[in-house]
């Protein structure tokens, strides 16, 4: 059974950093596309980043240069390093398995709140 | 970047109604489009991929069509469990994008 469990969210001040984790089970993260999607309170879904099985990474313009997606194959875990956070980054962050480009499996999300 | 525009933003309908949601891409994306359903407090669930392929377990009253820049999601006979928000997402380019969502409400 595929399972994705996010962690690492919390309250952080503007300008601060946070690293989100997504522990995967039931499949191997390095063998598929893995993505991060966020949802600000009361708003729609926003794609954030993807890491392909080959290791290529891509980012939405809104986070490019500030966020870094990575994975640890030995831990079967996906990460999102978030730097220079602003209030606009406040959202529920989901990780998702995206084997064919669309997200077939999702975690429950981890909440990031950026506030002073 | 490819922009995705859904219409309408909100749709009021009754059980048994046929409803259609439209998603337009700012440039051609072939059939690289997925539709998701999201209920309050829950993660999204993929309903349709590659514009018209029904995901396993999704009721056959859901269907998708389109190619290029215009796509539709149709529910042939709306059921109580279908009241939710629906999103389209393109995965044609390296930078994926979602539509802004369509909330299907009870009339």
Interface residues (C-beta under 8 A of the other chain):
Chain A: X35 X37 X44 X45 X46 X47 X50 X56 X58 X59 X60 X61 X94 X98 X100 X101 X102 X103 X104 X106 X107 X108 X109
Chain B: X1 X32 X34 X36 X38 X43 X44 X45 X46 X49 X50 X55 X85 X87 X89 X91 X94 X95 X96 X97 X98 X99 X100 X101
